[in-house]
Amino acid sequence: MSRALAQLKSHFGNWRQWEFNPVVVKELRQAVRSWAVTGTLLLFLLVLFCAAVIFFVTQSFDLNTDQRMGATIFSTFSVILTGASLLFIPLYIGIRVAAERQESDLDLLYISTLTPGRIIRGKFFCGAYVTLLFFSACMPFMTFTNLLRGIDLPSVFFVLFCLFLVVCCAVQVAIFLACLPISKLLKILIGLFATFTTFWLTAGITVIIAELVQRGIGSMMGEPNFWGGFLTIASVILSAALLLYFLSVALVSPLSANRALPIRIYLTIVWAIGGVLALIWAFHEKEPRLILLWAIPSIVIFGVSLVVIVSNHDTLSIRVRRDIPERLVPRALAFLFFNGAAGGLLWAALLLGTTFLAVSVFLSVHHPTVTPFDVETIDEILSSCAASICYLFAYALAGLFVHRKFFSRRPPRLAGVFAVLIPAAWALFPVFYLFFLNRLTSHSLERMQPGNIFNLFGTNDTSQLQLHVLYSVGGLAVMVVLNLKWFLQQARNFKPWRRSTVIAPPIISVAAS
């Protein structure tokens, strides 16, 4: 396992690699020479200046002095800064990464000696530096609002810090989307959707900032609950951004690399820390249902990861097999975290099973602290979670079986496609059936539909939820039996690589008579 931790450490590099990254120098040099960055920055400053002038001119015609003019101008500057940063910087970085990911231009990613981690970090640091440039240009306007009353300096710096973190996370999202192995047309469509989403994100951030400024951020900073909530939300957002970093590094890494190792180790660590934080909040607030804020996202994340897991190659590369430990116990642990669909399925099953068991035990112990109505609701939630976990594994194993049985010569990512198409087709079949029979109603959709995970969340009948649990467990058992032989074969093949030695025939020298 020490080799595994060493590989995880290599994704971040040592301090010398963080001290000098040639990708950052290259990207910043091109950004300085680019008219896109220079022109956008000048336009940004012009908009800020014009907005300030308009406020001062309109205020000069008003007979009554606005005591909260500084807060109003600050909110306006926040809208301009958020919109300009979220719209331009992630788009600029994402376009550059997507251009280098094209098949005709792969020099930086595959010919240079830079590791994938240093490349992704260089792209991210470039986006962070450009963001810092925009914020540095806006900071004099922001701090000037303190002289106009209505807002204090701690509030100004706190809002700027939060906006900076949000923009940096958006840059990492853009890098991840640009690294996806999809066609140029799909990347353009995803970019347009992300741009459209940015408008709604800007509007939401603007409303939150206005509400915080109205309440007074400086007065809330003395409360322990404020910092506890802020650090919890910030930790969740930063952990999601760090997950996207690992995924981006894995996407630009060669196929022979051990891509799954850092991602699975990171998700395991975050899962464990998130469970501890959820327990702390549940005990602190005396509300046991807060643990569901950890359990439900865990089921969703690991459920999505099943699609990626079943898309892994069955045959491990020599580069991966060299790192497999010789001893049995470390090898069994490495089987969970190394490449391969079999180990990944077992890894996800252990984490999801532990999650469900922990939530069930915790809520059953704290039943006296909730009302009878809440107890019934919790039982329904636990039944839905159990059925969801079984359905997700059944779909993943079904996609794996279909690919292995009928399309074994096709790429393994087809198994992930089948894992998504099977539940979608199974959910649409009763809809079309009822539609052609002219019986499609909301009541008919709420009725029991075995094997349909979407119907699971549309019904409120406890008996139907229990039937869903039975059907999901039965379907999972069938899929486990169908894939058991394949799983055992993968476990037996998980062995260290040994160089085959061929014994050369002895050389017999015949002496001359």
N, C-alpha and C positions, 0 to 999 in steps of 0.2 A: 504493500500500500504506500510505502514511501516513494516509489516511483510515480504513483498516481498523484500524490501531493506535489511532487517535483514538477510534473507536467502541468498541474493547475497553476503553480507558481510561475511557470514559464509564460503563461498567457499574460501576466502582468509585467514580467521582466524585472531586471534588477534596477537599482537606482541610477546606474549609468545610462541605461536605455531611456529612462524617464527624463534624464537630464538633457539628452540630445536625441531628437527624433527627426531624421531627415525628411520624413513625410510632412511634418509640421512646417519645416522651413520651405519646402517646395510649394505646399498649398498656400501658405501666407504670402510668398513671393508672387504667386499667380493672382492671389486675391488683391494685392496692392496694385498690380498692373491692370486689373480688370476694371473696365468702366462700369460694369454692373454694380460692384461693391461701392466704388467711389460715387457714382451717380445716385445710388439709393441712399447713401449716407448724407449727401448734400441735400437731396430732396427731403429726407427725414428732418434735418435741421431747419430747413425752410418752413416745413409744416409746423414745427414746434414754435418757431419765431412768429409766424403769422397767427397761430392760435393765441399766443401770449398777447400780441398787439391787439387782436380783436377783443379779448377780455378787458384789457386796460381801457380801450376806447369806449366800449359799452358801459364800463363802470364810471367813466368820467361824466357821462350824461345822467347818471343816477344820483338823486339828491341824498338818498340814504346809503350809508356805508354798509357794505356786506361784510359781516363779521366772520363768515365762513368762505370768503373768496379764495383763500389759499387751498382749502379742501376741494373746492369746485375745480380750480385750475389743475390741481394735482390729479384728480380723477380723469380730466380730459387728457393730460399728458400720459397717464397710464394707458388709456385706450390707444393713443397713437403709438406709444412704445411697444405695447403688446401686439398690436396688429402688424406693425412693420417688422418686428423681430420674428414673430411666428410665421409670417407669410414669406419673408425673403430668405432668412438664414437657413432654415431646414431645406427649403427648395433649392437653394444654391449648392449646399453640400450634397444633397441627394442626387442632383443632376450630375455633378462631377463624379460621384461614386458609381452611378449607373453607367456613365460613359466609359469608365475604366473596366466595368464588368462585361462589356460587350466582347464577343469572340474575336473581333478584329483588333482589339486593343487590350491585351492581357499582360503587357510587359511588366507593369508595376507589381502585379499580383503573383506572377508565376516565374518570371525570369530573374527578378532581383533576389538578393539574399535576405531581405527583410521578412520577418515572421508575420503571419496573418494578424497576430495580436498587435504588433507595432503599427501595422498599416491602419487597422481600425482605430487604434488610439490616436494616430496622427490625424486622421480625418475628423475625429471627435474634437481633439484639441484645437484644430483649426476653426471649427464651428464655435467652440467656446471662446476663442480669442476674438473672432469677429463679433460675437455677442457682447463681449466685454467692451469692444470698441463702440458699439451702438449705445451701450449703457453709460459709458464714460462721456459720450457726447450729450446724453440726455440728463446726466446727473446735475449739472449746474442749473438747468431749468427746474428740476425737481426740488433741489434744496432751496431755490429762491422762493418757492411757495410757502416755506416756513415763515418768511418775513411778512406774509400777507394774512396771517392768522387762520385758524381753523384746522391746523395740522402741526404735529411736532416732528422733530428730526428722527427720533427712534421709529416712528411710524413710516417715515419716508424710506429709511434704510432697510427696514424690515420688508416692506413691499417690494423694493428693488431686488433684494436678495431672493425673495420667493419667485419673482418674475424671471430672474436669471436662472434659477434651477428649472423652472418650467420650460424655458427656451432650450436649455441644454438637453433636457429629456426629449424635447421635440426633435432636436438634431440627431440624437441616437435613434429615434424612431425612423427618421428619414434615411439614415445609413442602413438600418435593417431592411427597410423596404427596397432600397436600391440594390442590396445584396441578394435578394430573392432570385432563384434560378428560373425566371419566367421570361416570356418574350417581351420585346420592346413595347408592343401595343398594350399588353396587360400592365406594364409598369406605368405607362402614360395614364391609363384609366385609374390605377390606384393613386397616382399623383393628383389627378383631378379630384378624386374622392377625398383625399387627405386635405387638399386645399379648401374644398367645400366644408369639411369638418372643422378646419381652422377658424372659419368665421363664427361658428357656434361656440367653439372653445374660447375665442376672444370675447364674445358676448358674455359667456358665463364667468370668465375671470374678471371682466369689468364690473359685473354685478357684485361679485364677492368683494372686490376691492372697495367699491362704494359703500357696501354694508359695513366692512371693517373700519373704514375711515369715519363713517357716521357714528359708530359705537365708540371709537377711540382705541386704537391699538396700544398706545402707550399705557393707558390705564389697565388694560387686560394683561400686560406683560408681567405684572406682579402676582398673578394667580397661578398656582401650580398646575391646575387643570388645563390652562391655556397651553403651557409648554408641553404637557403630556400629550394632548391631542395633536399639537403641531408636529412634535417629533414622531408620533405614530404615523401620521399621514405622510410626512416627508420620508420616513423609512420605507413605507410601502411603495411610494413613487420611485424612489432611488433604487430599490431592489428590483422593480420592474425594468428600469432603464439598464441596470447591470445585467439582467437576464437577456435583454436585447443585445447587449454587447457580446456576451458569450455566444449567442445565436449567430450574430454577424461574423464573429471569428470562425465559427464552425462552417458557415456557408462559403467563406473564401478559402478555407483549408482544403488541401487535396483529399481525394477519396480514401487514400491509404492511411490518413491520420486517424488518431483515436478521437473522433469528433464528440462522441457521447460522454466521455469521461468528465470534462470540466462542467458540462451542463448538468449532468445528473448529480454530481457532487454539490454544485451550487444550489440546485433545487432542493436537495435533501437538507442542506444547512438552513436555507430560508424557511423551509417547511417546519423544521424543528424550532427555530427562533420565533416564527409566527405563532406556533402553538403555545409557546411559553408566554408570549405577550398577550395572547387571547385569554389565557388562564389568569394572568395578572389583572387584566381589565375586568374580567368576570368577578374575581374576588373583591377588587377594589370598589366596583359599582354595585356589588351584591346582585348581579343579574346574570344567571347561568346561561341565558340564551345568547350572550355576547360571544360565546365560543363558536357559534354558527358563522360568525364573520370570518373565522379562520377555516372552518370545515368546508363551507360551500365553495369559496374560491379555490381551495385545494382540489376539490372534486372536479371543478371546471378545468383547472390548469392541467392536472394529470390526465383528465379525459381527452383534452386536445393533444397532449403529448403522446397518447396512444397511437394517433394517426401517424406521427413521425416515427414512432418506435417500430411499427410493423412495416415501415418503408425501408428499414435497414437491410443491408446485405447479409446473407447467411454466412458467406465465406469471409473470414477475417484475413486481412493483409498480413504479410510477414512483419511489417513494422509494428502492428498491434500485437501479434503473437509473441514478439520478442519481450514484451513487457509483462506477459502473463506470469505470475509467480509459480514457483515449483511446488511449494507446500500446499496442502489441500485447503486449509482454512483461508489463507490469503487468496487462493485461487477462486474459492467460492464467493468471497467478497468482491473480487475483481469481476467475476461473472455478472454481477448486478450492475456494475458501472461502466464496463467496457462496451464497445460496439457490439451490435447483435440484437435481433428482435426478441429472442428467447430471454436473455438476461434483462432486457428492458421491460418486458411484460412482467417478469417476476419482481423487479424493482418497483414498478408502479403498483402491483398488487399488494406488496408489503406495506407501502406508504399509505395507500388508500384504505387497506384493511385496518391498519393502526389508527388512522384518522377516525374511521367509523366507530371502532371499538372505544377509543378515548372519549368521543362525544357521547356515545350511548351510556358509558359508565358515569361520566360527569353529570349528565342530565338526570340520570336515574337516582344518583345520590342527592341531588339538589331538588328533587320533586317537591318536598314540603315547602320550599320557598316560593313556589308559583301557584297560581290559582288552578282549579280543576279544568277550566276552559283552556288554559295555557298548556296543561299537561296533555290534553287531547291533541292540541295543535302540534306539540313537540313530537308525539307519537306519529302523527301524520308526516312530519318532516323527516323523522328517522326512517320511516317506511319508504318515502320518496328517495332519500339518499341511498338506501340499500338497493332498491330497484335500479336506480340510475347507475350505480357502480357496476352492477351485474350486467346491465344492458350495454354499457360502454365496452366492457371486456368481451361480451358476446359479439358485438359488432366488429371489434378489432380482430378477434380470432376468426370470424366468418370471412372478413376481407382477406386475411392471411391464407385461409384454407382455399378460397376461390382462386387466388393468384397462384398458389403453389400447385394446385390440382390441374388447372386448365390453362394457365398462362405462365408457366414456370420459366419460359424463355424470354419473357418480357421483363423490363426493368422492375426492380422491387418496389419502387414508389407506386406502382399500380396497386399494390395491396392497400396502401393508404387511401387511394381513390375509391377502391371497393368498400373500405371501412366507412366512408362517408356516403357513398351512393346507396348502400344496402339499407340503412335506416331511413334515408330520404325516400327511396322507392317504397319501402314498407309503410311509411306514413302517408304517402300520396295515394296508395292503392285504395284504401277505404273511402277516401274523399271522392275519387273518380267513380268508384262503384256506386256510392250513394247519390252522386250527382246525376249519373245516367238513369238511375231508378227514380229520380225526382224525390228523394228522401233526405236530401242534405239539409240538416238543420243544426242549430247549436246544441240541441239536446242529443242528437245522434252522434255528434263529435265527442261529447263528454262520456258516452258509453264506453264500456270496456273494449279495448283494442289490444289484444295480446301481442307483445313484441314491439309496440310503438312507444318509444320513450317520450315523444311529444304529447301523446295522450296522457301520460303519467302526470304531467303538470296541468292538465286541463280538467281533471276530475277531483272532486272533493269528498267522494264517498270512501269511507274507511275500508269497506269490504272490497271495493275495486282496487284500492291501493295494495291490500294484502294479496289479491290475485295477481297483480303486477309483480309483486315480489316473488311469488311462486313461479310465474312464467319466466321471469328474468333468471332466476336460479336454475330452472330447468334448461333454458336455452344455453346458459353458460356451461352447464355440465355437458351438454351435447357437444359444444364447440371444443371443450377441453379434451374430451375423448377423441374427437377427430384430429386434434393437433398434438396429442400426447406423444405419438411416435416421433414426430418432427422435433418436439421439444427435447426429448431424451437424446436424440441424435445430436442436437446442437450442444447439449451439456457435455456429451462424451467428446465432441470435437474441440471443446474449449481446453486446449493444451498448449504449453509453451512450444515455440518453434525450435526445432533442433536441426542443425545442418546435417544433411545426409552425407555420410562418409563412404566412399567407394574404395575398397582395398585393392590396391594395384597388384597385379601378379608379380611374383618374384622374378628378378632378372637372373637368369642362369648363364653364366659365362663358360663357354667351352674352351678349354685350353688347347692350343695347337699341339698336336702330337709330334 
